Amino acid sequence: MSNRNNAADTTGALTDAGISPDKKTFLQSLTEDWWAVILGTIIIATVLYLTSNGTVITLPVFKWANSEDLLGKILSASNLLLIVEMGAVFLALASIAIGLSGGNVARFAGGFALIYFLAIVSFIIGGNKSVSYFGLEYVVFALLIGIALGNLVRLPSWLKEAVRSEFYIKTGLVILGTTILSADLIKAGLPGIIQAVIVVTVVWFFSLWLSRKLKVDDEFGVILASAVSICGVSAAIVAAGAINGDKRKLSYVTTLVLIMAIPMMIILPWAVKYFNIPEVIGGAWLGGTLDTTATVTAAGDLVGPIAVKAGVIAKFSQNVFIGVAAFFIAIWWAYKKPKVEDGVQLKVERPGLKIVWERFPKFVLGFVAASLVFSFLLSPTTAKSVAQTLNGLRTVWFAIAFISIGMEAKFSSLVKLQGGKPAFTFVTAQIFNIFWTLLWSYILFGGYVFPIPDFK
């Protein structure tokens, strides 16, 4: 079987360890999806328990403005100790999964320590005030560092043992579920909800249609469509996980999202002012087109305070659709995906519930469960008290994942991948998204259907 098929196979264990399937223990047979759910649950439960008992969980800081901050805050003994402690906890959790799956913990530990160190470097670079001003986040630098190592250095076997991007991503996504709250959707109000439904649905299907017209494969098309229509990098990660997508394609789409975000952050606020678009409409437009709450806030600041509030509310509405999209994409893909053996597509079978369950990415269940627990079982006060800590831990898993993705991706493949058609698809779909969202921002936030929201 090809390496690609091995990487995408979620029916196998986290590591095969040379053990025949009939001799594996229950723990050795668990897939990386289930280990991601287990580790994510342990992290969430531990943070909730410690916080409820009055324990203050302090995470390292990475934001700095000058050399004085860098030396006095980021590289201070206390902050470095926090970084080491957090790394030790992450290593212990990941090693448990690897060890119980029959993997080589010693080799994994050495590789993980290096990847974690590189992830911290990406946080420090991205935490600089001047760098973050231009919308460049840790994701950019994690990918670049990983790609540089993966393409310029021959990775030793002990490092390859720890390059498990899907495992890290899925663990982070389970934790991400705690931030997708139904309360945010209610807070967004009817205009924000309707805009999110119309924009996400139409832009997603338009993007997939365009991908097919340009003969871009559906795996690529789904990741592209999710990134353009919902919320960029996070949605691309979720979609790729839901269909067990090729990590090279996820890296490619992530790069496109980050490249497009920079000019959009500058051009869209300028357009709002130049064309005298009302501030509330401009904010809703920014929230519906820019990919993260941080970029929406930064762009909204260039317009005004009302634009910031409208933009964040519109963005919240779209963010909630990550879980919904992941669930339906996973089911659709399970029915659609043909069975492949040794690189050869077999006769397409009509899948029943058993096959859907086998192919369904189990980490999505953890993601949805976390969202439901934090939306309906915990009080808003409790959810808010742990939000910052869980978000910080989640981004660390993502940084480790992006270092790994970069190591796995060959730059020559990224450049040549499908002749540039995916990039053309992404840019065209994003332009469509910009104009389509502007139309509905005018209709829904301009007083034509609903009263103009008062964000003063």
GITA-V337437 format. One line per field, one symbol per residue. phi: phi as a letter, one per 20 degrees, with the letter a starting at -180 (. if undefined). psi: psi as a letter, one per 40 degrees, with the letter a starting at -180 (. if undefined). burial: I if it has 24 or more other C-alpha atoms within 12 Angstrom, else O. A space follows every 50 residues. Layout:
BEGIN
phi=???
psi=???
burial=???
END
This chain:
BEGIN
phi=.ffffffefeeefgbflmefgfdffgffeffffffffffffgffffffff ffenfeeddfdcebdbfffgfedfefgffffffffffffffffffgffff eneeffffffffgfffgfffgfffffefffffgemedgggffffffffff ddcffffffggeecgffffffffffggfeedfffffffnfgfffffffff ffffffffffgffemeffffffffffffedbmggffffffffdlffffff fffgffgffffffffefffffgffelfggffgfffffedfecffffffff ffdqfffffffffffgffgffgfffgfffffgfffeffecclmdfeffde fdfffgffefffffffgfffffffecedfgfffffdgfffffffffgfff fffffffeeegffffeglmnfffffffffffggfffffgffffedenedd gfgddf
psi=iidddddeheeiidhdeehideeiidddehiddddddddddddddddddd ddeehhhhiiiehididdddddcdeiddddddddddddddddddddddde eeigdddddddddddddddddddddeehdddddeehiddddddddddddd eeihhidddddeggdddddddddddddeeghdddddddiddddddddddd dddddddddddddefhiddddddddddddcfbddddddddddefihdddd ddddddddddddddddddddddddefhidddddddddedieidddddddd dediddddddddddddddddedddddddddddddddhihhhfehhihhih iaddddddehhddddddddddddedddiiddddddedddddddddddddd ddddddddhhdddddehffeddddddddddddddddddddddddeeeddi ihihe.
burial=OOOOOOIIIIIIIIIIOOOOOOOOOOIIIIIIIIIIIIIIIIIIOOIIOO IOOOOOIOIIIIIIOOOOOOOOIIIOOOIIOOIOOIIOIIIOIIIIIIII IIIIIOOIIIIIIIIIIIIIIIIIIIIIOOOIOIIIIIIIIIIIIIIIII OOOOOOOOIIIIIIIIIIIIIIIIIIIIIIIIIIIOOIIOIIIIIIIIII IIIIIIIIIIIOOOOIIIIIIIIIIIIIIIIIIIIIIIIIIIIIIIIIII IIIIIIIIIIIIOIIIOIIOIIOOOOIIIIIIIIIIIIIIIIIIIIIIII IIIIOIIIIIIIIIIIIIIIIIIIIIIIIIIIIIIOIOOOOOOOOOOOOO OOOOOIOOIIIIIIIIIIIIIIIIIOOOOOOIIOIIIIIIIIIIIIIIII IIIIIIIIIIIOOIOOIOOOIIIIIIIIIIIIIIOIIIIIIIIIIIOOOO OIIOOO
END
